[in-house]
Amino acid sequence: MRAFYRKSLSAFLLSVALLFASSAFSKGKPEFLPQDGCLPADGGPDVRVYFFNPGKRSLEAGIRASVGKIRSVTHMGMGLFSVSYVPPSLKKHQKVVFYDKGWGAKRAFDACPDPAGRISVKVNPDHLLAGQGQKARVLARLTDSQDNPVENARLEFTSNIGSVLSVKELGDGAYEAIFVPPADPFPQAAIIMVAWPGGSRYHRVAVGRAVIPITARVELPGKTAPGTRMKMSVAGRTFGPVTADSKGSFKLPILVPPGYGTGRATSVDRVGNRKTKVVNLYLPETNQLGIWVYPRRVVAGAGNVCRILVSTINRFGHPADLSRKGRGLKIVAKRGSIHGLRRISKGLFETYYIPPKTVGHGDDEISVKFPVGGYKSFAKVKLELLPGPATILQLSLPELLPADGRSRALLKARIFDELRNPVGRQVLELTSTVGTLSKPEEEAPGVFSATLMVEPDPPTWQAVIR
């Protein structure tokens, strides 16, 4: 019995596309290939610039850049070189000139701080009262790297508490959503993050944020001497006075913004004696952490990364670092790895997740802790790990099969990517020149089975699987 299989190799199309996109391919002269849009100038992770020098396998003199650094140069074949470029951190657009000292090739690229665009976010009203059914309008404006409005974009609105609903486009780069706070009666702070995954470039994503403080209305009960007047100061505001009834009972309505756990109570009895003391309001801590991750589905071991943006606020609901360069943040992944934590702006940090080489159970989890913000400043994000393209096909057949028209042999086919991760949900074609083959069924991701029955006295035969 002979078994044959076809191995489907994934094509590396990037270099081909770049070569055909460049006039250098037809003219045969050394040249830096054009980029799509501006290069990042945000101090973030490396980006790739491509240099074409037909017939050459090395660049003795080296490649330089007028701004930023060249980390490495790799020959990819057919005279195409991949240049790993370390972007600078610039506040405005600037030209970056790449040049090859040996061959005299030169090209100027635009570099910009926001290669994936920019999102500004405003909320109205800018604060809410807890437990009163109030909502806030979230208005986002999206522009590209050249500050032109972007229309027909699919923006993602997220919040660390509550929910963001009813996203719609208003025109001229403006988008609107409605923030609905949780029903909890205590003070909180909502961190609204708005992102544009569809405009991702160079592993960058446009993102904006806003914070909505949520004030709690608390009716503070107490007991004192009958006829005593009570008042309380919280967050610079004074509430009351109220007068205790004949039994000495009173209820004092107060408003407590996020971050304030105590108040200063003052009592004045019937004869004018005044007392002041600090009262613990026993309110829960505020969640001071917001997180956004893109993408949530990533191919294992394929050089892909996920961008992680973390927003931190102080206990009063204002963007704040609270730690130098994000060192107070603890970001870990169960299976993958976290790299390159850096500060983008006040209270906004960026890092990258690199998936493991193996798919395993098909998922991973990123955990973020912000100990300075208290026990509630904690978040988890689930990621789906996917295999790469199918490149390896294994077929197992029994060495002996009775040709009696009754016995059935079990055939198994296993499909893997180049790192030997199982690749499921494939269309498998299985044929045989003799006998009867059942339809292949997927019994586990990337594992297919079928049965073969051969009639008596078969001729020489073969099975084909693809």
N, C-alpha and C positions, 0 to 999 in steps of 0.2 A: 504494500500500500504506500502510495506517495502523496504527500500533502504539499500544496503550494500556497504561499500568501504574498500579498502585495503590501509593501511598506510605503505609507504615505508620509513624505517628508514636508515639514512646514517650510515655506520659502521666506527667505529674508528679503523683503520687498523694499525696505527703506533705502538701501544703497542704490537700488535700481531706479527708484523714483527720483532720488536726488540727482543721479547722473543724467537722467533724461530731462530733468527740470533745468539743467544748467547748459548754457551755450558752450561751456568748456568741454563738454563731452564730445561735441562735433568738431570743435576747433582744435582739440588736443593740446591746449595750453594750460599751465598751472593757474588755478583760480579758486578762491573761496566761494562756496556755493551760497546762493541767497537764502535768507531766513524768512519765515512767515511772520511778519510783524516785528515788533521790537524785542530785543534781548532783555532779560531781566536785569535790573539794576537795584535789587533789593537786598543784597547780601545773603541771599538764600543758597540752596544747594546748587551744585554744578549743573551746567547745561552743555549741550553738544553743538559744536560748530563743525562744518564739514569742509575739507580742503581736497581738491582734485588735482592730482599731478600724474598724468598718464605714464605708465611704464615704470614708476618708481615704487620701491618698497620701503624706503626710509627717507627721512628728512634730516640730513646731517646738520644743517645750519639751525634748524629749529623754527618754531612759530612763536610770535610775540603778539601782545595786545597792548594798546596805548593805555587802557584803563582796565583794572582787574588782573587776574593771573591765569596762566595756563598751567593746569595740573599735569596733564599727560596728553600724548598723541599716540593713537593706535591705528595701524594699517589694517583696513578692512578687506583689502583685495581690489584688484583692477585699478590701482592707483588712487583709491578713495581712502582718506584719512579722517578719523574721528578725533576731534579736538575737545578735550574736557576743559571747560572754561569756568573759573570761579568768579561769579559776578561781584562787582563792587556794590556798595550801598550809597546810592545817590538820591538827592531830593528832587531832582528835575531831569528832564530829558537831556541826553548827551550823546554825541557820536563816539563810538568805540572803533578804532582802526585795528584790524588784524593784518599782519604782514608776515611773509616768509622771507627770511634774510637770505636764503640761498638762491631762490628763483625770482625774487622781486615781485611776487604776487601780493596784492593789497586790496582790501575791501573795507569800506566804512559801514558799520551797522548802527542803527538807532538803538539806544538803550533807554529804558524807562523804568521808573520805580514800580509801576503797576502793569505788567505785561498782560495780565488776564482781565484788566478793567478795574473799575472802582465802584463801590456801592456806599452811598450815604443813607442813613436811616434816621427818621424822626418819628416820634410818637405823640399822639394827642388823645386825651390829656397826658401830661408827662408824669402823673402819679394817680394812683387809684386808692379807693377805700375798700378794705376787705369785707367780704360777706354782704355786700350791698348790690350785687348783680351788675356792677359796672364793667365796662369793656374799654379797650383802647384801640385807636386806629393806628396802624403801623404803615408808614409811608416810606418806600425805598426808591431811590433813584439810581439807575445803572448807566454808567458811561464806559466806553472802551478806553484803551490806553492813550488815545488821542483826545479824550474828553468829549467824544461824540455820543449822544444818547443811543442806547441799544434797545430796540423794540423786539417783540415776539420772543423774549427769553423766558425760560422756565426757572424761576427763582425758588430756592428752598428757604422757608421761614421756619425757624425752630426756637424753642425756649426751654430753659432749664426747669421751669414750673409752668403749670397751666397748659394751654394749647393755643396754636395760631391757626385760624380758619379763614376760609373765603378769600383765597388769594386771587386777585384779578389785575389785569393790566389797564392803566389809565391813559397810556399814550405818551410819546416824547420821552421814553425811558423811565417813566414813573410806574410804580406797582404798589398795590395796596393789599393789606391783610388786616384781620381783626384778631386782637389778642384777648383771650378769655382767661381770667385768673382762676386759680383753684378756689374751691368753696371754703377753704380753711379760714378761720376768723383771726388768725394771728398775723403779725407783720412779716412781710417777705420782700424779696427783690427779684424781679423777672429780668433775666438776661436774654434779650432777643437777638438772634444772629440770623443774618440774611446772606445767602451765598448763591453763586451762579456756577454750578458744576459744568454746564454745557459750554462755558467759555474757558475751560481749563487749558492752560498752556504752560509748558515747561514744568509740570507738576505744581503750578500755581493756580489758585482759585480766587476770584474776587469775593470779598466778604465784608460786610458791615455789621454794626451792632448798636444796640441802644439798651438802656437799663430803665425799668419802670419800678420805682419804689411803691410798695403797697402798704398803706397805713391801716392799722387795726383800731377799731372802736371798742374799747373795753369799759364795761360798767363795773367799777371797783367797789365791792361791798366792804363794809366795816362796822365796828361797834365802838362807841365811846360814850361819854357822859351826855345825857339829854341836853338838847339846846346848843351843843358845840358846833361851831362852824368849821367846815373842812374844805381845803383846797389843795391842789397838787400841781407841781410844775414838771413837765416832761418835754425834753427837746426844746427848751426855751419858751414853751407856751404854758400859760397858767389856766387851769380848769377849776370851776367852782367860783365862789364857795357854795356848798350845800349845808343845810342844818340838820343835825341828828334829831330823830323824832323822840317822842316821850319815853321810848324804850332804849334810846341811844343808838338806834340803827340808822345807817345812811348808805346811799349808793351814789358814787361820784363818776359820771361819764368822762372818760379821757380818750384822747387820740394818741396812739403810739406808733411812730414811724419805725422802719427796720433799724436795728442796731442799738436801740435804747431798751435796756432791761430793768432800769430802775427809775424811780421818780422821787421828788422831794415833797413830802406831805407836810402841811402846816395846819395846826388846829388852834382855835381860839375859843375858850370856854365862856360861860355866861359872865364871869367876873373879869374877863379880859386876859387871863393867862394864855400865853402863846407858847407852843411847842413845835419844833421842826425836826423831822427825821427822814432818813432815806428808806424807801420802801422797795423791796424786791418784787418785781411784777411777775416773775416766774414764767417768762415767755420763752419759747424754743429759739434755738439759734437760727440764723439766716443762711441759706445755701448761697455761698459766695463764689460758685464755680459754674461756668458754662462751657460746653465742649461741642465741637463740630468736626466730623470726620468724612473725608471723601477720597476715593470711593469706598463703599461698604462691601463691594464684591471685588476680589483681587485674585489674580493668578499666582499660585505658589511658585516660588523659585524662578520667576521669569524676569527679574529685574524691575518689577513694578513696585510702586510705593503708594502709601496712603498719606495724604496730608492731614495733620491734626492741628486744629486751632483751639486754643484754650483761653477763655476770658475769665479774669478774676476781678472781683470788686471788694471793697471794704464792707464792714458790717452795716454801714449806712446806705449802701447801694450805689456808691460812686466807683467808677473804674480806678483800680489801684494795683500797683505791682506787689506791694507787701513783702517782696523778697527780691533780692538782687539777681537779675538775669534769669528769673524763673527758678532759682535753686530751691525754693520752697515747694515746688511742684514735684509730685511723684507720679510718673507715668510709666507703666509697665504693661507688657503683653504676655499672655500665657505661653505663646509659642514663638511668635515673631520677635522682632527687636525694634527698639526706639532709638532714633538718631537725630542729632543736630538741633537740640532745643535752643531757640533764640527768641529774643524780644522783638516784636514788630512795632508796638506802640504801648502806651500806658495801659497796663493790665491786659494786654493781648500778646499771646505767645504762640510760637509755631514749632512743630516738630514733625518728624516723618516716621511712619511705620514701614518696616521691611518684612514681608511675609517669610515664613519658613520655606524650605525647599520641598517639603512633603505636605500633601493635603491633609493626611491623617483622617480625622472624623469630619473634615470639611468646614471647620469653623475655628475662629480665634476670638479672643476677648481682650480689649484694651481697658485698663482701669486707671483712673486719674484721681489722685488725692491732693487736697490742698489743706494740710494740717493747720496752717495759720488761720484758715477760715472756719475751723471747728469741725465737729464730726459730721455735719450735714453736707459739707463741701466735698462731695464724692460722686463720681459718675462712672458708669460702665457702658461700653459700646461693643456690640457683637459684629464680627466681620465674617463674611462667607469666603472660604478659600476654594478656589477653582483649579482644576488641572489645566495644563497647556494644551495645544493642539495634539491630536492623536498622531504619533510617529512610530510606535512599536506595536506589532500585532503578533501574538503568540497563539499557536494552535496545538492542542494536545489531542491525540487520537490513540485508540488502543492498537497495540502491535498486531493482534490477531482478532479477526472477526468472523464468526461462523457464517458461511454463505448458505443459509438454509431457508431464507424467506421469512423467518420468525424472530430470530435474535436481533436485538437492537444494541447498538454501540453508542456510548455517550461521547459526544464531541464537545470540547470546551475551547472557547476563544477568549483571550484576554487582551485588552487594549490599554496602552500606556502612552503618556507623553514622554518627552526625551529624558525626564528625570525619574521615570518609572512610577509616576502617579497614575492610578487608574482613571481612565477617561470613560465616563458613562454617557448614556443617552445618544448613542451612535446608531446609525443605520447600517446593519450588517447584512451582506449578501453572501449566501452559502449555497453552493451547487455541487452536484456530483454527477459523473457520467453514467453511473449505474446506481440502482437502488433507490430508496426513498428517504429523503431528508426532511425532518420536521422544521418548522419555522424557528429560528433562533430566538431565545427568550433571555432577557437580562435578569439574572438572579441576584446580582450585586453590582454596584457601580463598576463598569468596565469589564464585567465577567458575564459571558454569554454561553448558553448551552443549547445543544440540539442533539437529536438522535438520528442514527443512520441504520437502515435495514437493507440488506443486500439479498437479491434473489439467488437461487441455487445456480452453481456453475457460471459465475460471472466472468466476462472477459477482463483483460487488463484495464484498470480504471484509475481515476484520480478524482480527488476532491479539490475544489477551488474555493477559497474564502477571501473576501475583500471588504 
